[in-house]
Amino acid sequence: MLYNLNSQAVADASLAWLSRRGVDLKDIAELTHMLQKDYYPDLSLEECLESVGKVVGKREVQNAILTGIQLDILAEQGKLISPLQEMLENDEPLYGCDEILALSIVNVYGSIGFTNFGYIDKIKPGILKMLNDKHGERKHTFLDDIVGAISASASSRLAHRKQEEKEAKARAGVGSALPLGNA
């Protein structure tokens, strides 16, 4: 029998595992809003939530979510080889694979996402503060970075969309402007 992965099953599992680990898409939308509100004062939380949904809807992002959460769970269960086990248990500062996995998400949305990710990863606002807490039973070595990357990507997506809207309005007002790419 040929292998046939059901894309909806992957999407559903990603959302379910985020929820099981204490992350709601609204939490990510709030981070996205925080990143973009100074640039777009009329930006609504609903727009941010829609953008987060579009990011999480991408297979590359779902793959990163499932992979990162699985590694976090294995670390909680003590099922990783040593010294990887200790590195993930302690969110070792010199272990950068968690950020690299997160950057695979950010890479989908361009350079604005990279700068947003670096910023939000440094200040750890909102849900990221809870996920980064090292005192609980849960280990979120990967998940905090994944959530930050989703937010940064949603922010980048919004910035690109807002720029497109601005340019479309300008072209409509001028009337004779050439469409982008024809100059």
Beta strands, then each sheet from edge to edge (+ up, - down):
end
